[in-house]
Amino acid sequence: MENINKIIAFVGMAGSGKTEAGKIAGELGFPVIRFGQVVLDEARRRGGVGEKYEREVRLGLRKKYGMGALAILSIEKIDTLLSGTSVIVSDLYSFEEYKVLRARFGKDRVVLIAVCASPRVRYQRLVTRHFDPESDQQALYRSYSREEAEGRDLAEIEESDKGGPIAMADYYLINEGSVSEFKGKVLAAIKAEVEIRN
């Protein structure tokens, strides 16, 4: 294992467990960047949280900056953090975002970890979440109806090229068991790539 600071990016469909994986990594002391926060902040400015607002913002940013928009808008922050530690990206969305990171930081410094679960499991998670906008200001655990979840899946596959980074992942973590089992998988993948100091 090379002792260099890396970008470890979690990829996967909605409800797969990317947010939980990012939280686990954050508990190890790594800074966690959410590409989706750029979208969420702008959606709130325009009127509120929800797939309708967020999709509009995502499409607008990509029209302006290209499909790598969220990575482009996060480069400066990643660059600053990477000088001192490895960095976690909890929600890389498109293949173009992956290409932006590789072009800026080098292919050996960008590690993709795909978090996978079946649509049946993911939709059940998304439908049964109880989102409270007051306590969850980052909207990490917002809920969706089954129809919204299916619509988001199709939009992310067809409009965001989300399948590309999942197909190119360095690690695949199946998240259909217990939280502790999933945590062990996340820790093992991270430890295979970077030194954990704690």
C-alpha positions as CSV (number, residue, x, y, z in Angstrom):
1,M,0.0,0.0,0.0
2,E,1.4,3.3,-1.1
3,N,1.4,5.9,1.6
4,I,-0.1,8.8,-0.4
5,N,-3.2,10.7,0.2
6,K,-6.1,9.5,-2.0
7,I,-9.6,10.4,-3.0
8,I,-11.9,7.6,-2.0
9,A,-15.2,8.0,-3.7
10,F,-18.4,6.0,-3.0
11,V,-20.7,5.3,-5.9
12,G,-24.0,3.6,-6.1
13,M,-27.7,4.1,-6.7
14,A,-30.0,5.9,-4.3
15,G,-30.6,3.9,-1.1
16,S,-27.6,1.7,-1.6
17,G,-25.8,3.0,1.5
18,K,-23.3,5.6,0.2
19,T,-24.3,8.1,2.9
20,E,-23.7,5.4,5.6
21,A,-20.4,4.5,4.0
22,G,-19.3,8.2,4.1
23,K,-20.4,8.4,7.7
24,I,-18.3,5.4,8.6
25,A,-15.3,6.9,6.8
26,G,-15.9,10.2,8.6
27,E,-15.8,8.5,11.9
28,L,-12.2,7.4,11.1
29,G,-11.2,11.1,10.9
30,F,-11.3,11.6,7.1
31,P,-12.9,14.7,5.7
32,V,-16.1,13.9,3.8
33,I,-17.2,15.9,0.8
34,R,-20.7,15.5,-0.6
35,F,-21.0,16.5,-4.3
36,G,-24.8,16.5,-3.8
37,Q,-24.5,19.3,-1.2
38,V,-23.9,21.7,-4.1
39,V,-27.2,20.6,-5.6
40,L,-29.1,20.6,-2.3
41,D,-28.0,24.1,-1.3
42,E,-29.1,25.5,-4.7
43,A,-32.4,23.6,-4.6
44,R,-33.1,25.1,-1.2
45,R,-32.3,28.5,-2.4
46,R,-34.9,28.0,-5.2
47,G,-37.6,26.6,-3.1
48,G,-37.0,23.5,-1.2
49,V,-35.8,19.9,-0.9
50,G,-37.2,17.3,-3.2
51,E,-36.4,15.4,-6.4
52,K,-38.2,18.0,-8.6
53,Y,-36.0,20.9,-7.3
54,E,-32.8,18.8,-7.2
55,R,-33.2,17.4,-10.7
56,E,-33.8,20.9,-12.1
57,V,-30.6,22.1,-10.3
58,R,-28.5,19.1,-11.4
59,L,-29.5,19.6,-15.0
60,G,-28.9,23.3,-14.9
61,L,-25.4,22.9,-13.4
62,R,-24.5,20.2,-16.0
63,K,-25.8,22.4,-18.8
64,K,-23.4,25.2,-17.6
65,Y,-20.3,23.1,-16.6
66,G,-20.8,19.8,-18.3
67,M,-21.5,16.4,-16.8
68,G,-18.5,16.8,-14.5
69,A,-20.1,19.9,-12.9
70,L,-20.2,18.7,-9.3
71,A,-16.6,17.5,-9.3
72,I,-15.5,20.7,-11.0
73,L,-17.3,22.8,-8.3
74,S,-15.6,20.7,-5.6
75,I,-12.0,20.6,-7.0
76,E,-10.7,23.6,-4.9
77,K,-12.0,22.1,-1.6
78,I,-10.6,18.7,-2.4
79,D,-7.3,20.1,-3.5
80,T,-6.9,22.0,-0.1
81,L,-7.9,19.0,2.0
82,L,-5.8,16.5,0.0
83,S,-2.5,18.2,1.0
84,G,-3.0,16.9,4.5
85,T,-5.0,13.7,4.4
86,S,-7.0,11.4,2.2
87,V,-10.4,12.6,1.3
88,I,-13.8,10.9,1.1
89,V,-16.3,11.7,-1.6
90,S,-19.6,10.2,-0.4
91,D,-21.6,10.5,-3.6
92,L,-19.8,10.5,-7.0
93,Y,-22.6,10.5,-9.6
94,S,-21.3,10.5,-13.2
95,F,-18.5,9.0,-15.2
96,E,-17.5,12.5,-16.2
97,E,-17.0,13.4,-12.6
98,Y,-14.7,10.4,-12.2
99,K,-12.8,11.6,-15.3
100,V,-12.5,15.1,-13.9
101,L,-11.0,13.8,-10.6
102,R,-8.6,11.5,-12.5
103,A,-7.4,14.2,-14.8
104,R,-6.8,16.6,-11.9
105,F,-5.4,14.3,-9.3
106,G,-4.1,11.3,-11.3
107,K,-5.7,7.9,-11.8
108,D,-3.7,6.2,-9.0
109,R,-5.1,8.6,-6.4
110,V,-8.8,8.1,-7.2
111,V,-10.4,5.0,-5.7
112,L,-14.0,4.0,-6.5
113,I,-15.9,1.9,-4.0
114,A,-19.3,0.8,-5.4
115,V,-22.0,0.2,-2.8
116,C,-24.6,-2.2,-4.2
117,A,-28.1,-3.4,-3.2
118,S,-31.0,-4.6,-5.3
119,P,-33.8,-2.2,-6.3
120,R,-36.2,-4.1,-4.0
121,V,-33.9,-3.4,-1.0
122,R,-33.1,0.1,-1.9
123,Y,-36.7,1.2,-2.6
124,Q,-37.8,-0.3,0.7
125,R,-35.1,1.8,2.5
126,L,-36.1,5.0,0.6
127,V,-39.8,4.5,1.2
128,T,-39.5,3.8,5.0
129,R,-37.1,6.6,5.8
130,H,-38.6,9.3,8.0
131,F,-37.1,12.6,6.8
132,D,-37.1,15.5,9.2
133,P,-35.8,18.6,7.5
134,E,-35.2,20.3,10.9
135,S,-32.9,17.7,12.3
136,D,-31.4,16.6,8.9
137,Q,-30.2,19.9,7.4
138,Q,-28.1,18.1,4.8
139,A,-31.1,16.0,3.8
140,L,-28.9,12.9,4.0
141,Y,-31.8,10.6,4.7
142,R,-34.6,12.1,2.7
143,S,-37.4,9.7,1.8
144,Y,-38.9,8.9,-1.6
145,S,-42.1,7.2,-2.8
146,R,-41.5,4.1,-4.8
147,E,-42.4,6.0,-8.0
148,E,-39.9,8.7,-7.1
149,A,-37.2,6.2,-6.4
150,E,-37.8,4.4,-9.7
151,G,-37.8,7.7,-11.5
152,R,-34.6,8.8,-9.9
153,D,-32.9,5.5,-10.9
154,L,-33.9,5.9,-14.5
155,A,-32.9,9.6,-14.6
156,E,-29.5,8.8,-13.0
157,I,-28.8,5.9,-15.4
158,E,-30.1,7.7,-18.6
159,E,-29.2,11.3,-17.9
160,S,-26.2,11.1,-15.5
161,D,-24.3,8.1,-16.8
162,K,-24.2,6.8,-13.3
163,G,-23.5,3.3,-14.5
164,G,-20.0,4.2,-15.7
165,P,-18.3,4.7,-12.4
166,I,-20.1,1.8,-10.8
167,A,-18.8,-0.4,-13.7
168,M,-15.3,0.9,-13.2
169,A,-15.2,0.5,-9.4
170,D,-12.1,-0.8,-7.6
171,Y,-14.3,-2.5,-4.9
172,Y,-17.8,-3.7,-4.7
173,L,-19.6,-3.9,-1.4
174,I,-23.0,-5.6,-1.2
175,N,-25.1,-3.9,1.4
176,E,-28.1,-6.1,2.1
177,G,-27.1,-7.4,5.6
178,S,-26.6,-5.8,9.0
179,V,-25.1,-2.4,9.6
180,S,-22.2,-4.0,11.4
181,E,-21.5,-6.3,8.5
182,F,-21.5,-3.4,6.1
183,K,-19.3,-1.3,8.4
184,G,-16.7,-4.1,8.3
185,K,-16.8,-4.2,4.5
186,V,-16.3,-0.4,4.3
187,L,-13.4,-0.4,6.8
188,A,-11.7,-3.3,4.9
189,A,-11.9,-1.5,1.6
190,I,-10.6,1.8,3.0
191,K,-7.7,0.0,4.9
192,A,-6.7,-1.7,1.7
193,E,-6.0,1.8,0.2
194,V,-4.9,4.2,2.9
195,E,-3.4,4.3,6.3
196,I,-5.9,4.7,9.1
197,R,-4.4,6.7,12.0
198,N,-6.3,6.2,15.2
